[in-house]
Amino acid sequence: MGCASRPTRSRALARWNRIDDALGALLDAEVIGPDQVRYHRLSRDLVRDIVIRPRPPRLAVELSERMGVRSGGPRW
C-alpha cells in the first residue's frame, strides 16, 4: 500500500474505533514518507483527534509532537 493511501486507511480504522491499528498505519507511513504524513491534512486531523482522547497512546503524543500538531487550536 502506498504512503498516500495510508492516511485514508487510518481514518477508516479510527472510525471503527481501531485506534491502535490507525496509529500503526500512520507510523508505517511516516517511515515511508515523513513529509507526506506530516503535512497531509487527513493525517493531521486524525492525530489531533487521537491525542484529545482521554489517555492517548504515548506513540500518538510523540507523533503529534513530531508533526507539530496541537490538541487544540485552529486546524489548517
PDB file of N, CA, C and O in Angstrom:
ATOM      1  N   MET A   1       0.847  -1.172   0.000  1.00  0.00           N
ATOM      2  CA  MET A   1       0.000   0.000   0.000  1.00  0.00           C
ATOM      3  C   MET A   1       0.891   1.232   0.000  1.00  0.00           C
ATOM      4  O   MET A   1       1.860   1.302   0.755  1.00  0.00           O
ATOM      5  N   GLY A   2       0.567   2.199  -0.839  1.00  0.00           N
ATOM      6  CA  GLY A   2       1.361   3.411  -0.938  1.00  0.00           C
ATOM      7  C   GLY A   2       1.174   4.316   0.264  1.00  0.00           C
ATOM      8  O   GLY A   2       0.195   4.217   1.005  1.00  0.00           O
ATOM      9  N   CYS A   3       2.120   5.181   0.429  1.00  0.00           N
ATOM     10  CA  CYS A   3       2.097   6.114   1.554  1.00  0.00           C
ATOM     11  C   CYS A   3       0.885   7.033   1.496  1.00  0.00           C
ATOM     12  O   CYS A   3       0.302   7.360   2.530  1.00  0.00           O
ATOM     13  N   ALA A   4       0.501   7.452   0.288  1.00  0.00           N
ATOM     14  CA  ALA A   4      -0.592   8.409   0.142  1.00  0.00           C
ATOM     15  C   ALA A   4      -1.932   7.824   0.579  1.00  0.00           C
ATOM     16  O   ALA A   4      -2.805   8.571   1.020  1.00  0.00           O
ATOM     17  N   SER A   5      -2.118   6.513   0.468  1.00  0.00           N
ATOM     18  CA  SER A   5      -3.401   5.917   0.832  1.00  0.00           C
ATOM     19  C   SER A   5      -3.486   5.549   2.313  1.00  0.00           C
ATOM     20  O   SER A   5      -4.572   5.250   2.809  1.00  0.00           O
ATOM     21  N   ARG A   6      -2.385   5.565   3.008  1.00  0.00           N
ATOM     22  CA  ARG A   6      -2.394   5.175   4.416  1.00  0.00           C
ATOM     23  C   ARG A   6      -3.176   6.131   5.317  1.00  0.00           C
ATOM     24  O   ARG A   6      -3.857   5.661   6.229  1.00  0.00           O
ATOM     25  N   PRO A   7      -3.113   7.444   5.107  1.00  0.00           N
ATOM     26  CA  PRO A   7      -3.952   8.312   5.948  1.00  0.00           C
ATOM     27  C   PRO A   7      -5.441   8.011   5.793  1.00  0.00           C
ATOM     28  O   PRO A   7      -6.191   8.069   6.767  1.00  0.00           O
ATOM     29  N   THR A   8      -5.870   7.690   4.573  1.00  0.00           N
ATOM     30  CA  THR A   8      -7.278   7.347   4.345  1.00  0.00           C
ATOM     31  C   THR A   8      -7.628   6.059   5.073  1.00  0.00           C
ATOM     32  O   THR A   8      -8.678   5.961   5.707  1.00  0.00           O
ATOM     33  N   ARG A   9      -6.749   5.077   4.981  1.00  0.00           N
ATOM     34  CA  ARG A   9      -6.965   3.808   5.692  1.00  0.00           C
ATOM     35  C   ARG A   9      -6.976   4.035   7.200  1.00  0.00           C
ATOM     36  O   ARG A   9      -7.783   3.444   7.917  1.00  0.00           O
ATOM     37  N   SER A  10      -6.079   4.891   7.674  1.00  0.00           N
ATOM     38  CA  SER A  10      -6.015   5.186   9.107  1.00  0.00           C
ATOM     39  C   SER A  10      -7.306   5.825   9.594  1.00  0.00           C
ATOM     40  O   SER A  10      -7.796   5.500  10.676  1.00  0.00           O
ATOM     41  N   ARG A  11      -7.857   6.735   8.798  1.00  0.00           N
ATOM     42  CA  ARG A  11      -9.121   7.387   9.179  1.00  0.00           C
ATOM     43  C   ARG A  11     -10.231   6.354   9.281  1.00  0.00           C
ATOM     44  O   ARG A  11     -11.029   6.393  10.217  1.00  0.00           O
ATOM     45  N   ALA A  12     -10.290   5.435   8.333  1.00  0.00           N
ATOM     46  CA  ALA A  12     -11.321   4.395   8.373  1.00  0.00           C
ATOM     47  C   ALA A  12     -11.161   3.533   9.622  1.00  0.00           C
ATOM     48  O   ALA A  12     -12.146   3.222  10.292  1.00  0.00           O
ATOM     49  N   LEU A  13      -9.943   3.151   9.933  1.00  0.00           N
ATOM     50  CA  LEU A  13      -9.707   2.335  11.128  1.00  0.00           C
ATOM     51  C   LEU A  13     -10.117   3.087  12.397  1.00  0.00           C
ATOM     52  O   LEU A  13     -10.694   2.503  13.314  1.00  0.00           O
ATOM     53  N   ALA A  14      -9.817   4.377  12.440  1.00  0.00           N
ATOM     54  CA  ALA A  14     -10.179   5.171  13.616  1.00  0.00           C
ATOM     55  C   ALA A  14     -11.692   5.268  13.759  1.00  0.00           C
ATOM     56  O   ALA A  14     -12.216   5.233  14.872  1.00  0.00           O
ATOM     57  N   ARG A  15     -12.383   5.388  12.654  1.00  0.00           N
ATOM     58  CA  ARG A  15     -13.855   5.455  12.719  1.00  0.00           C
ATOM     59  C   ARG A  15     -14.456   4.153  13.223  1.00  0.00           C
ATOM     60  O   ARG A  15     -15.547   4.144  13.792  1.00  0.00           O
ATOM     61  N   TRP A  16     -13.749   3.066  13.015  1.00  0.00           N
ATOM     62  CA  TRP A  16     -14.184   1.773  13.549  1.00  0.00           C
ATOM     63  C   TRP A  16     -13.658   1.563  14.963  1.00  0.00           C
ATOM     64  O   TRP A  16     -13.762   0.470  15.520  1.00  0.00           O
ATOM     65  N   ASN A  17     -13.092   2.623  15.539  1.00  0.00           N
ATOM     66  CA  ASN A  17     -12.535   2.611  16.898  1.00  0.00           C
ATOM     67  C   ASN A  17     -11.356   1.643  17.027  1.00  0.00           C
ATOM     68  O   ASN A  17     -11.134   1.063  18.090  1.00  0.00           O
ATOM     69  N   ARG A  18     -10.616   1.478  15.956  1.00  0.00           N
ATOM     70  CA  ARG A  18      -9.399   0.661  15.961  1.00  0.00           C
ATOM     71  C   ARG A  18      -8.211   1.619  15.983  1.00  0.00           C
ATOM     72  O   ARG A  18      -7.437   1.708  15.030  1.00  0.00           O
ATOM     73  N   ILE A  19      -8.093   2.329  17.096  1.00  0.00           N
ATOM     74  CA  ILE A  19      -7.126   3.409  17.233  1.00  0.00           C
ATOM     75  C   ILE A  19      -5.692   2.896  17.104  1.00  0.00           C
ATOM     76  O   ILE A  19      -4.864   3.527  16.447  1.00  0.00           O
ATOM     77  N   ASP A  20      -5.400   1.771  17.721  1.00  0.00           N
ATOM     78  CA  ASP A  20      -4.032   1.238  17.645  1.00  0.00           C
ATOM     79  C   ASP A  20      -3.654   0.891  16.202  1.00  0.00           C
ATOM     80  O   ASP A  20      -2.526   1.141  15.776  1.00  0.00           O
ATOM     81  N   ASP A  21      -4.595   0.318  15.453  1.00  0.00           N
ATOM     82  CA  ASP A  21      -4.322  -0.013  14.053  1.00  0.00           C
ATOM     83  C   ASP A  21      -4.168   1.258  13.216  1.00  0.00           C
ATOM     84  O   ASP A  21      -3.304   1.329  12.343  1.00  0.00           O
ATOM     85  N   ALA A  22      -5.003   2.253  13.484  1.00  0.00           N
ATOM     86  CA  ALA A  22      -4.912   3.523  12.761  1.00  0.00           C
ATOM     87  C   ALA A  22      -3.563   4.194  13.020  1.00  0.00           C
ATOM     88  O   ALA A  22      -2.911   4.692  12.102  1.00  0.00           O
ATOM     89  N   LEU A  23      -3.172   4.195  14.267  1.00  0.00           N
ATOM     90  CA  LEU A  23      -1.889   4.795  14.627  1.00  0.00           C
ATOM     91  C   LEU A  23      -0.738   4.016  13.988  1.00  0.00           C
ATOM     92  O   LEU A  23       0.227   4.614  13.511  1.00  0.00           O
ATOM     93  N   GLY A  24      -0.837   2.709  13.980  1.00  0.00           N
ATOM     94  CA  GLY A  24       0.191   1.880  13.351  1.00  0.00           C
ATOM     95  C   GLY A  24       0.338   2.178  11.868  1.00  0.00           C
ATOM     96  O   GLY A  24       1.455   2.234  11.354  1.00  0.00           O
ATOM     97  N   ALA A  25      -0.781   2.369  11.175  1.00  0.00           N
ATOM     98  CA  ALA A  25      -0.727   2.695   9.751  1.00  0.00           C
ATOM     99  C   ALA A  25      -0.063   4.053   9.532  1.00  0.00           C
ATOM    100  O   ALA A  25       0.706   4.223   8.586  1.00  0.00           O
ATOM    101  N   LEU A  26      -0.357   5.018  10.401  1.00  0.00           N
ATOM    102  CA  LEU A  26       0.285   6.330  10.281  1.00  0.00           C
ATOM    103  C   LEU A  26       1.781   6.248  10.558  1.00  0.00           C
ATOM    104  O   LEU A  26       2.579   6.889   9.875  1.00  0.00           O
ATOM    105  N   LEU A  27       2.157   5.465  11.554  1.00  0.00           N
ATOM    106  CA  LEU A  27       3.581   5.327  11.872  1.00  0.00           C
ATOM    107  C   LEU A  27       4.327   4.624  10.741  1.00  0.00           C
ATOM    108  O   LEU A  27       5.465   4.983  10.436  1.00  0.00           O
ATOM    109  N   ASP A  28       3.695   3.623  10.113  1.00  0.00           N
ATOM    110  CA  ASP A  28       4.300   2.964   8.951  1.00  0.00           C
ATOM    111  C   ASP A  28       4.474   3.958   7.811  1.00  0.00           C
ATOM    112  O   ASP A  28       5.511   3.984   7.149  1.00  0.00           O
ATOM    113  N   ALA A  29       3.452   4.773   7.589  1.00  0.00           N
ATOM    114  CA  ALA A  29       3.518   5.773   6.519  1.00  0.00           C
ATOM    115  C   ALA A  29       4.592   6.814   6.810  1.00  0.00           C
ATOM    116  O   ALA A  29       5.241   7.317   5.893  1.00  0.00           O
ATOM    117  N   GLU A  30       4.775   7.134   8.079  1.00  0.00           N
ATOM    118  CA  GLU A  30       5.797   8.108   8.446  1.00  0.00           C
ATOM    119  C   GLU A  30       7.193   7.606   8.073  1.00  0.00           C
ATOM    120  O   GLU A  30       8.052   8.394   7.675  1.00  0.00           O
ATOM    121  N   VAL A  31       7.416   6.318   8.201  1.00  0.00           N
ATOM    122  CA  VAL A  31       8.712   5.742   7.832  1.00  0.00           C
ATOM    123  C   VAL A  31       8.928   5.863   6.321  1.00  0.00           C
ATOM    124  O   VAL A  31      10.030   6.173   5.870  1.00  0.00           O
ATOM    125  N   ILE A  32       7.880   5.620   5.549  1.00  0.00           N
ATOM    126  CA  ILE A  32       7.976   5.649   4.096  1.00  0.00           C
ATOM    127  C   ILE A  32       8.082   7.085   3.571  1.00  0.00           C
ATOM    128  O   ILE A  32       8.920   7.387   2.722  1.00  0.00           O
ATOM    129  N   GLY A  33       7.223   7.955   4.089  1.00  0.00           N
ATOM    130  CA  GLY A  33       7.192   9.336   3.604  1.00  0.00           C
ATOM    131  C   GLY A  33       6.834  10.301   4.716  1.00  0.00           C
ATOM    132  O   GLY A  33       5.676  10.699   4.834  1.00  0.00           O
ATOM    133  N   PRO A  34       7.804  10.686   5.535  1.00  0.00           N
ATOM    134  CA  PRO A  34       7.510  11.526   6.694  1.00  0.00           C
ATOM    135  C   PRO A  34       6.843  12.859   6.346  1.00  0.00           C
ATOM    136  O   PRO A  34       5.960  13.312   7.074  1.00  0.00           O
ATOM    137  N   ASP A  35       7.254  13.490   5.245  1.00  0.00           N
ATOM    138  CA  ASP A  35       6.630  14.762   4.875  1.00  0.00           C
ATOM    139  C   ASP A  35       5.185  14.571   4.437  1.00  0.00           C
ATOM    140  O   ASP A  35       4.331  15.412   4.716  1.00  0.00           O
ATOM    141  N   GLN A  36       4.913  13.472   3.756  1.00  0.00           N
ATOM    142  CA  GLN A  36       3.541  13.183   3.333  1.00  0.00           C
ATOM    143  C   GLN A  36       2.629  13.065   4.548  1.00  0.00           C
ATOM    144  O   GLN A  36       1.506  13.570   4.532  1.00  0.00           O
ATOM    145  N   VAL A  37       3.096  12.413   5.582  1.00  0.00           N
ATOM    146  CA  VAL A  37       2.285  12.257   6.796  1.00  0.00           C
ATOM    147  C   VAL A  37       2.199  13.584   7.542  1.00  0.00           C
ATOM    148  O   VAL A  37       1.124  13.979   7.994  1.00  0.00           O
ATOM    149  N   ARG A  38       3.310  14.257   7.668  1.00  0.00           N
ATOM    150  CA  ARG A  38       3.346  15.491   8.460  1.00  0.00           C
ATOM    151  C   ARG A  38       2.420  16.568   7.910  1.00  0.00           C
ATOM    152  O   ARG A  38       1.771  17.274   8.682  1.00  0.00           O
ATOM    153  N   TYR A  39       2.349  16.704   6.600  1.00  0.00           N
ATOM    154  CA  TYR A  39       1.592  17.807   6.013  1.00  0.00           C
ATOM    155  C   TYR A  39       0.241  17.410   5.421  1.00  0.00           C
ATOM    156  O   TYR A  39      -0.494  18.270   4.936  1.00  0.00           O
ATOM    157  N   HIS A  40      -0.088  16.149   5.453  1.00  0.00           N
ATOM    158  CA  HIS A  40      -1.376  15.689   4.922  1.00  0.00           C
ATOM    159  C   HIS A  40      -2.471  16.083   5.911  1.00  0.00           C
ATOM    160  O   HIS A  40      -2.416  15.728   7.088  1.00  0.00           O
ATOM    161  N   ARG A  41      -3.447  16.809   5.426  1.00  0.00           N
ATOM    162  CA  ARG A  41      -4.497  17.320   6.330  1.00  0.00           C
ATOM    163  C   ARG A  41      -5.220  16.189   7.065  1.00  0.00           C
ATOM    164  O   ARG A  41      -5.497  16.301   8.259  1.00  0.00           O
ATOM    165  N   LEU A  42      -5.520  15.114   6.362  1.00  0.00           N
ATOM    166  CA  LEU A  42      -6.208  13.992   6.981  1.00  0.00           C
ATOM    167  C   LEU A  42      -5.374  13.390   8.110  1.00  0.00           C
ATOM    168  O   LEU A  42      -5.907  13.051   9.166  1.00  0.00           O
ATOM    169  N   SER A  43      -4.068  13.259   7.886  1.00  0.00           N
ATOM    170  CA  SER A  43      -3.178  12.737   8.928  1.00  0.00           C
ATOM    171  C   SER A  43      -3.174  13.650  10.141  1.00  0.00           C
ATOM    172  O   SER A  43      -3.263  13.188  11.279  1.00  0.00           O
ATOM    173  N   ARG A  44      -3.070  14.944   9.893  1.00  0.00           N
ATOM    174  CA  ARG A  44      -3.017  15.915  10.991  1.00  0.00           C
ATOM    175  C   ARG A  44      -4.319  15.903  11.798  1.00  0.00           C
ATOM    176  O   ARG A  44      -4.298  15.931  13.029  1.00  0.00           O
ATOM    177  N   ASP A  45      -5.446  15.861  11.092  1.00  0.00           N
ATOM    178  CA  ASP A  45      -6.737  15.820  11.786  1.00  0.00           C
ATOM    179  C   ASP A  45      -6.884  14.539  12.607  1.00  0.00           C
ATOM    180  O   ASP A  45      -7.377  14.566  13.734  1.00  0.00           O
ATOM    181  N   LEU A  46      -6.452  13.427  12.032  1.00  0.00           N
ATOM    182  CA  LEU A  46      -6.559  12.150  12.736  1.00  0.00           C
ATOM    183  C   LEU A  46      -5.693  12.131  13.991  1.00  0.00           C
ATOM    184  O   LEU A  46      -6.144  11.703  15.054  1.00  0.00           O
ATOM    185  N   VAL A  47      -4.461  12.589  13.870  1.00  0.00           N
ATOM    186  CA  VAL A  47      -3.572  12.614  15.040  1.00  0.00           C
ATOM    187  C   VAL A  47      -4.152  13.537  16.110  1.00  0.00           C
ATOM    188  O   VAL A  47      -4.125  13.206  17.295  1.00  0.00           O
ATOM    189  N   ARG A  48      -4.672  14.681  15.701  1.00  0.00           N
ATOM    190  CA  ARG A  48      -5.291  15.605  16.654  1.00  0.00           C
ATOM    191  C   ARG A  48      -6.479  14.922  17.368  1.00  0.00           C
ATOM    192  O   ARG A  48      -6.641  15.049  18.582  1.00  0.00           O
ATOM    193  N   ASP A  49      -7.301  14.200  16.592  1.00  0.00           N
ATOM    194  CA  ASP A  49      -8.448  13.505  17.183  1.00  0.00           C
ATOM    195  C   ASP A  49      -8.007  12.437  18.184  1.00  0.00           C
ATOM    196  O   ASP A  49      -8.665  12.227  19.204  1.00  0.00           O
ATOM    197  N   ILE A  50      -6.906  11.773  17.892  1.00  0.00           N
ATOM    198  CA  ILE A  50      -6.422  10.726  18.800  1.00  0.00           C
ATOM    199  C   ILE A  50      -5.859  11.328  20.078  1.00  0.00           C
ATOM    200  O   ILE A  50      -6.117  10.807  21.163  1.00  0.00           O
ATOM    201  N   VAL A  51      -5.095  12.411  19.978  1.00  0.00           N
ATOM    202  CA  VAL A  51      -4.455  12.952  21.180  1.00  0.00           C
ATOM    203  C   VAL A  51      -5.422  13.701  22.090  1.00  0.00           C
ATOM    204  O   VAL A  51      -5.089  13.951  23.248  1.00  0.00           O
ATOM    205  N   ILE A  52      -6.606  14.066  21.605  1.00  0.00           N
ATOM    206  CA  ILE A  52      -7.565  14.711  22.510  1.00  0.00           C
ATOM    207  C   ILE A  52      -8.399  13.696  23.282  1.00  0.00           C
ATOM    208  O   ILE A  52      -9.180  14.074  24.155  1.00  0.00           O
ATOM    209  N   ARG A  53      -8.245  12.435  22.973  1.00  0.00           N
ATOM    210  CA  ARG A  53      -8.957  11.386  23.726  1.00  0.00           C
ATOM    211  C   ARG A  53      -8.391  11.285  25.138  1.00  0.00           C
ATOM    212  O   ARG A  53      -7.242  11.654  25.383  1.00  0.00           O
ATOM    213  N   PRO A  54      -9.191  10.791  26.048  1.00  0.00           N
ATOM    214  CA  PRO A  54      -8.643  10.540  27.385  1.00  0.00           C
ATOM    215  C   PRO A  54      -7.525   9.493  27.297  1.00  0.00           C
ATOM    216  O   PRO A  54      -7.696   8.456  26.656  1.00  0.00           O
ATOM    217  N   ARG A  55      -6.407   9.757  27.925  1.00  0.00           N
ATOM    218  CA  ARG A  55      -5.257   8.858  27.937  1.00  0.00           C
ATOM    219  C   ARG A  55      -4.844   8.412  26.530  1.00  0.00           C
ATOM    220  O   ARG A  55      -4.922   7.227  26.203  1.00  0.00           O
ATOM    221  N   PRO A  56      -4.406   9.363  25.703  1.00  0.00           N
ATOM    222  CA  PRO A  56      -3.982   8.972  24.347  1.00  0.00           C
ATOM    223  C   PRO A  56      -2.732   8.109  24.408  1.00  0.00           C
ATOM    224  O   PRO A  56      -1.938   8.231  25.341  1.00  0.00           O
ATOM    225  N   PRO A  57      -2.550   7.240  23.420  1.00  0.00           N
ATOM    226  CA  PRO A  57      -1.344   6.414  23.384  1.00  0.00           C
ATOM    227  C   PRO A  57      -0.091   7.291  23.329  1.00  0.00           C
ATOM    228  O   PRO A  57      -0.075   8.331  22.672  1.00  0.00           O
ATOM    229  N   ARG A  58       0.939   6.859  24.019  1.00  0.00           N
ATOM    230  CA  ARG A  58       2.205   7.595  24.053  1.00  0.00           C
ATOM    231  C   ARG A  58       2.742   7.819  22.647  1.00  0.00           C
ATOM    232  O   ARG A  58       3.244   8.901  22.343  1.00  0.00           O
ATOM    233  N   LEU A  59       2.642   6.809  21.785  1.00  0.00           N
ATOM    234  CA  LEU A  59       3.135   6.943  20.414  1.00  0.00           C
ATOM    235  C   LEU A  59       2.374   8.023  19.647  1.00  0.00           C
ATOM    236  O   LEU A  59       2.955   8.699  18.798  1.00  0.00           O
ATOM    237  N   ALA A  60       1.095   8.193  19.932  1.00  0.00           N
ATOM    238  CA  ALA A  60       0.309   9.244  19.278  1.00  0.00           C
ATOM    239  C   ALA A  60       0.767  10.622  19.738  1.00  0.00           C
ATOM    240  O   ALA A  60       0.850  11.552  18.935  1.00  0.00           O
ATOM    241  N   VAL A  61       1.061  10.755  21.012  1.00  0.00           N
ATOM    242  CA  VAL A  61       1.544  12.029  21.541  1.00  0.00           C
ATOM    243  C   VAL A  61       2.899  12.359  20.926  1.00  0.00           C
ATOM    244  O   VAL A  61       3.143  13.502  20.538  1.00  0.00           O
ATOM    245  N   GLU A  62       3.777  11.370  20.836  1.00  0.00           N
ATOM    246  CA  GLU A  62       5.093  11.593  20.234  1.00  0.00           C
ATOM    247  C   GLU A  62       4.969  11.954  18.751  1.00  0.00           C
ATOM    248  O   GLU A  62       5.682  12.832  18.264  1.00  0.00           O
ATOM    249  N   LEU A  63       4.067  11.278  18.033  1.00  0.00           N
ATOM    250  CA  LEU A  63       3.845  11.590  16.623  1.00  0.00           C
ATOM    251  C   LEU A  63       3.302  13.004  16.476  1.00  0.00           C
ATOM    252  O   LEU A  63       3.717  13.736  15.577  1.00  0.00           O
ATOM    253  N   SER A  64       2.389  13.390  17.338  1.00  0.00           N
ATOM    254  CA  SER A  64       1.825  14.742  17.256  1.00  0.00           C
ATOM    255  C   SER A  64       2.906  15.797  17.482  1.00  0.00           C
ATOM    256  O   SER A  64       2.886  16.857  16.855  1.00  0.00           O
ATOM    257  N   GLU A  65       3.841  15.508  18.372  1.00  0.00           N
ATOM    258  CA  GLU A  65       4.945  16.450  18.612  1.00  0.00           C
ATOM    259  C   GLU A  65       5.853  16.557  17.383  1.00  0.00           C
ATOM    260  O   GLU A  65       6.294  17.651  17.029  1.00  0.00           O
ATOM    261  N   ARG A  66       6.132  15.420  16.730  1.00  0.00           N
ATOM    262  CA  ARG A  66       6.963  15.446  15.524  1.00  0.00           C
ATOM    263  C   ARG A  66       6.263  16.192  14.390  1.00  0.00           C
ATOM    264  O   ARG A  66       6.910  16.854  13.578  1.00  0.00           O
ATOM    265  N   MET A  67       4.941  16.078  14.344  1.00  0.00           N
ATOM    266  CA  MET A  67       4.167  16.714  13.291  1.00  0.00           C
ATOM    267  C   MET A  67       3.868  18.182  13.595  1.00  0.00           C
ATOM    268  O   MET A  67       3.466  18.934  12.707  1.00  0.00           O
ATOM    269  N   GLY A  68       4.062  18.581  14.837  1.00  0.00           N
ATOM    270  CA  GLY A  68       3.723  19.942  15.220  1.00  0.00           C
ATOM    271  C   GLY A  68       2.238  20.139  15.392  1.00  0.00           C
ATOM    272  O   GLY A  68       1.734  21.252  15.246  1.00  0.00           O
ATOM    273  N   VAL A  69       1.526  19.056  15.706  1.00  0.00           N
ATOM    274  CA  VAL A  69       0.076  19.110  15.881  1.00  0.00           C
ATOM    275  C   VAL A  69      -0.237  19.345  17.349  1.00  0.00           C
ATOM    276  O   VAL A  69       0.290  18.662  18.227  1.00  0.00           O
ATOM    277  N   ARG A  70      -1.085  20.301  17.598  1.00  0.00           N
ATOM    278  CA  ARG A  70      -1.521  20.603  18.957  1.00  0.00           C
ATOM    279  C   ARG A  70      -2.909  20.004  19.167  1.00  0.00           C
ATOM    280  O   ARG A  70      -3.664  19.823  18.212  1.00  0.00           O
ATOM    281  N   SER A  71      -3.234  19.703  20.397  1.00  0.00           N
ATOM    282  CA  SER A  71      -4.539  19.096  20.679  1.00  0.00           C
ATOM    283  C   SER A  71      -5.680  20.102  20.538  1.00  0.00           C
ATOM    284  O   SER A  71      -6.835  19.696  20.401  1.00  0.00           O
ATOM    285  N   GLY A  72      -5.391  21.384  20.567  1.00  0.00           N
ATOM    286  CA  GLY A  72      -6.423  22.401  20.391  1.00  0.00           C
ATOM    287  C   GLY A  72      -5.963  23.400  19.362  1.00  0.00           C
ATOM    288  O   GLY A  72      -4.915  23.234  18.738  1.00  0.00           O
ATOM    289  N   GLY A  73      -6.744  24.426  19.190  1.00  0.00           N
ATOM    290  CA  GLY A  73      -6.350  25.473  18.274  1.00  0.00           C
ATOM    291  C   GLY A  73      -6.878  25.261  16.876  1.00  0.00           C
ATOM    292  O   GLY A  73      -7.597  24.297  16.610  1.00  0.00           O
ATOM    293  N   PRO A  74      -6.521  26.159  15.991  1.00  0.00           N
ATOM    294  CA  PRO A  74      -7.079  26.105  14.623  1.00  0.00           C
ATOM    295  C   PRO A  74      -6.532  24.932  13.827  1.00  0.00           C
ATOM    296  O   PRO A  74      -5.390  24.513  14.010  1.00  0.00           O
ATOM    297  N   ARG A  75      -7.363  24.416  12.949  1.00  0.00           N
ATOM    298  CA  ARG A  75      -6.932  23.366  12.016  1.00  0.00           C
ATOM    299  C   ARG A  75      -6.538  24.042  10.725  1.00  0.00           C
ATOM    300  O   ARG A  75      -7.166  25.014  10.307  1.00  0.00           O
ATOM    301  N   TRP A  76      -5.509  23.536  10.097  1.00  0.00           N
ATOM    302  CA  TRP A  76      -5.122  24.085   8.796  1.00  0.00           C
ATOM    303  C   TRP A  76      -4.987  22.983   7.782  1.00  0.00           C
ATOM    304  O   TRP A  76      -4.667  23.247   6.623  1.00  0.00           O
TER     305      TRP A  76
END
